[in-house]
Amino acid sequence: MSIQTNPHAVASAARHSKPLALRSVTVTDAFWHAEQELVRTAVIPFQWNALNDNVPGAAPSYCMHNFKAAAAQNARRNGNDDRKAYPPEFSYRGFAVLPKDGEAPDPDKFYGFVFQDTDFSKWIEAVGYSLTQHPDAELEATADKAIDIVCAAQLDNGYLDTYYILNGMDRAFHNLRWHHELYCLGHLIEGAIAYYEGTGKDKLLKAACRFADYTAEYFGPKADQCKGYPGHEIAEMALARLADLTGEKKYLDLARFFIDERGTEPNYFLAEDKRDKDTGYTDANWDFDPSYAQAHKPVREQKEAVGHAVRAGYLYSGMAAVAKLSDDDSLVEACETLWRNIVDKKLYVTGGIGGTNNGEAFSYDYDLPNDAAYSESCAAISLAFFARRMLEIAPKAEYADVMEQALYNTTLAGMALDGKSFFYVNPLEVNPYANHRDKRLGHVKTVRQKWFGCACCPPNIARIVESVQEYAYTVGNDGSTLYTHLYMGGVAKAVLGGAAVELTTNANLPWQGDGKVVVKLGEATTFTLAFRLPGWAGSVDAAAGAISASGEADGRVVRSVRDGYVYFAGQWHDGDEVVFNFPMPVRMMKANPMVREDAGRVAFVRGPITFCAEERDNGANLHLLHADVAAILADPDSVKVVPFEFHAGAAGIDADGQGEVDDVERDMVRLEVPAWREPVPAGTDAESPAFAPLYAEYRPVRREPVTATLIPYFAWANRGENEMTVFLHD
Amino acid sequence: MSIQTNPHAVASAARHSKPLALRSVTVTDAFWHAEQELVRTAVIPFQWNALNDNVPGAAPSYCMHNFKAAAAQNARRNGNDDRKAYPPEFSYRGFAVLPKDGEAPDPDKFYGFVFQDTDFSKWIEAVGYSLTQHPDAELEATADKAIDIVCAAQLDNGYLDTYYILNGMDRAFHNLRWHHELYCLGHLIEGAIAYYEGTGKDKLLKAACRFADYTAEYFGPKADQCKGYPGHEIAEMALARLADLTGEKKYLDLARFFIDERGTEPNYFLAEDKRDKDTGYTDANWDFDPSYAQAHKPVREQKEAVGHAVRAGYLYSGMAAVAKLSDDDSLVEACETLWRNIVDKKLYVTGGIGGTNNGEAFSYDYDLPNDAAYSESCAAISLAFFARRMLEIAPKAEYADVMEQALYNTTLAGMALDGKSFFYVNPLEVNPYANHRDKRLGHVKTVRQKWFGCACCPPNIARIVESVQEYAYTVGNDGSTLYTHLYMGGVAKAVLGGAAVELTTNANLPWQGDGKVVVKLGEATTFTLAFRLPGWAGSVDAAAGAISASGEADGRVVRSVRDGYVYFAGQWHDGDEVVFNFPMPVRMMKANPMVREDAGRVAFVRGPITFCAEERDNGANLHLLHADVAAILADPDSVKVVPFEFHAGAAGIDADGQGEVDDVERDMVRLEVPAWREPVPAGTDAESPAFAPLYAEYRPVRREPVTATLIPYFAWANRGENEMTVFLHD
């Protein structure tokens, strides 16, 4: 390990910081408050119905069914680890097990995916976050009852995964590459902590600790301990969080064990795969690919982000969390290397990651297809997780820029503006005609779907939206620096330099770059307020020139700039203000020429928002709509920024009956961009009698001048099924 | 049926024509003679070894093994139809059956694909054609011995498909949608006719007739006859050819029955699919898609070319053949409709068809991906089949233009210049880096392969190349018109107006548009010589002005022009000449704007040849190479046409050891095109320490002027693995 080998690696405990506790921040921001209310009023109740199989027309989750079945079994058997043979009919790859057609579910049987328990954990996590902002006795009572059921399903030894409890414990922790017990553990911990922090109630947290204790006994470096690690990561980041909360070193040790062991030789997953074939447990005729689960080499030797993108994002988040808590420079360096690979070569301009549906995975460097994108909502969320943890290691504006990009664009695009339907896959270009005919695009939906059998994305969106204020602020390890990463209207309380400080922020993000922060405190106190200089505001100098602190004038507060943050250090008085007005120009972006899919194309970005063109505003055949780049270069002001009220409400739904959106209205900004259209030749329509040759000698294209209307990407597909594109031809 | 509804339909027996018999045409053409010699000296011997499992390193075919096993069984059982239970282990979808790893093949068992018999039939067809041009006693003796084995495998009742003969006849003709008995019948007929025409020997032809007789008893309109039709078409065109040769109406009736029955309700394939599920013969959990086999509706109601492209091309060829022989206007109209759809919306500029690997099929209108193309060699061949048969119905230059395009480009691209390796899939754009990493491109090979387990393409190329002169000439039904469709050096003999006429053609196609035809005959005779005016020569007037007959000067011969053909009618004398010098400009082509994949791109075509850029000549990152369209429009002569000697020979082979090509030389023409390059930014290389952002604000691209070197598409991938593109960015 050497810092010199990587100029980007900056690991220093002195620069570490930690998010403000959720309950210390109140969100009043027009933009995020609306999103949080949507989740609170629409998504959380829907989720509860979904995990209780009470959504008409949606595939049952069986999540609470399974917990109840396990609880009932425990009641009969006193919660003991009842080792029984694993029934052979269960899929070793963990596909969903469902009741036979027409048969009612057996109350004693497990149904659904192996990770179905996490439906509850993700819900309780969102509930916990929601209750910090918005106490709700009825919701809390419902949650408490659910927690009672979940806890009753736990075995006496602490094990808690209903798939194995109900199907026989013989093979528990024996199929780590495909089954998801450690993933369930991770989500249980995240949910339990959120609920504890939201309500102060620790019943679920204790259960989670007991499952973590059991796991910490089972896995580890000792000779008699298992040397495996999660097939789907998340336990790493969850255990680090649990260690941070409880001060229990063993949880951090377990997280570190999972990270350090991953991808070492002999490869655990390959050995497991071989054993399962040798014993006939699986008749798969192909070998497990360890890179799918980032287990192809030790994490510190991984230079490229590969495999399933959500797994990867969760692993990298866990690595960053453990690196910070254990001050591990080599792990920081590994995180920096993977970060650079993602941000420099594998990131969509919408903040999405995962270019291929093959394995829902990262594709190779610079392969970022627009129409065939995977860009799973959960993957963008995992990138925000990773970015936040990198920020906690060292505050650098790039981390916050990417985090903001992932949050405002792909994460929010995953949910309709009425909070009732969701995208799993977030393409950057959709042509419904093609999508309905091309099996290669089978993974891409043209409109949001009501719910998924494998419902990872909706609850993931719910939990990140409900906790978004955790992404806005961190407090430095020095106890005297408060970092503002995202400009979000609201009130943040912190103890700085030993004094209770309250910052009230007014901001107009993402539509305007201006705002004000008012400091409230008792006696004058010395501390530092650090503010991110957003990458979208232009140069660091330009951004730094657009923010000032009232204490600067009389020299009480001194500014310095480092890594894209401005630090105002000195003595603060009650009523001091920090005022900012960051430039928010429209930026016409071009991808690196090595991105073949974006050759000859441009995308429009303003502030944190990436824009897109929809057919609804621009007519059909968006591939014939060209940005007039020459006109825009000659006069950047020719692109108009127009505040408007966006009206959602699906004009039509697709053939599967999906895509319905309630009539809701949201204030937004649209762009009106100088553009031209190549005319559609007569005769291309199947019904037209005119003849249009398939190939003709090149003639300069007739350019029909038009104005392209671009709306925020997160708002696409809220007005019925239609064409959409982020990149326009130039 | 009404001609008025389709202005393109021109069905008139008076305009029908028929190819000159193969032995009536001698090919001396520098271009095609070389191709035929390649097939004769390299491919046919290799094929023989392949179907006898004598190619080291290649997967065994088991073709002759199966015939021998069936013959041996017949010898024991007197060739009788031995109804025995069909073994359950055989794939209902007809996948290859192979000996278990490490075990020697059982001499009494069937191995390979259900259509493995056709390896022989395609070989004997190429052999038959080859022997007409190049008698070879040793080859003929080998073929005769093989024919003895094949005929010995035939059952007494005429049935001849070793898959069922060896596996039990209980289910013969019971899985028409997936198994290939009728496909085997079709290929057997084609091979038998070719061998009969090449040698005069009729043993195989009699066997083929007996199988056809058996089939004509089994299928048909009578109550006790089966109402099925081929899952993979070809029998239709083969039976029509057999009817034409033998004068036996029942073969034409059977072909017509297959065509008329296809896609009618109740759908035969769906009924078969349901029966097989109901009886447990298959546990497939998906339904057969009749459109895959063009059986989704009656053929006269089909308006769009859909499904497996080779199946489709063979069906349409069969429809055209039957339409001509039975003067069926409604069937001609159906052919015209499907032709228009292909040519106007589904044809690659390389003459290839089939845009998607899903089902090796036609994609939707205007979906012609370059890198993910399927464009199977066999599909281009099937398009040439279809075009030739449309020409026989009515001579129209468009049919010949497309036929020529398919022959000179994708068909020949399927074979290396040394005749030893083959493409199945013919992409229009290859980037080996991407191809090796992107599973979505898994069907695309970057270099030609030695042989395929499913070896349809190499023998298909062999049979069409060896019979290419059949595509050059037809004689009108009036007995007094000889059509020249392709300008090919050689001698053609025909009887015109009752007189024996010999045309000697000298031509320099595809590199120059000039040439001369000398007429040899006894007494002066009245007849018509018709010549195609190639679409690539510009307007019909321009092309017509570039060809003249010596009899025109004194009024003995009078010209007229119709449908892109010039007709010289009148009295011909021995020694008369027709001289032509068609313009052959370089044409910079643009696809119809509805082809999204080709937006902002141009392709270069000259005469019948489509060109492409290879990395070998132009450096890596071909997507950054732009044609300087403004310069080319301003001065078309800025594109240089350069005759040169192309040196094949692989500089390197790919990771699988494929792609080796012998050092062979061929005279060709290359294009040198004004172009510019967008520079590759520093830092995009994984090893480079420089930083290149993934997205940056748009700046006008720095254009590095270069000359792009384009070679004929058929010659690509003969100099090692490298990038290639047909379309350049503009």
Interface residues (C-beta under 8 A of the other chain):
Chain A: K303 E304 V343 D344 K345 L347 V349 T356 N358 S363 Y364 D365 Y366 D367 A372 N431 Y433 A434 R437 D438 K439 R440 R587 M588 M589 K590 A591 N592 P593 M594 V595 R596 A599 G600 V602 A603 N621 H623 L624 V629 L633 E678 P679 V680 P681 G683 T684 A686 F691 A692 P693 L694 Y695 A696 E697 Y698 R699 P700 H729 D730
Chain B: K303 E304 V343 D344 K345 L347 V349 T356 N358 S363 Y364 D365 Y366 D367 A372 N431 Y433 A434 R437 D438 K439 R440 R587 M588 M589 K590 A591 N592 P593 M594 V595 R596 A599 G600 V602 A603 N621 H623 L624 V629 I632 L633 E678 P679 V680 P681 G683 T684 A686 F691 A692 P693 L694 Y695 A696 E697 Y698 R699 P700 H729 D730
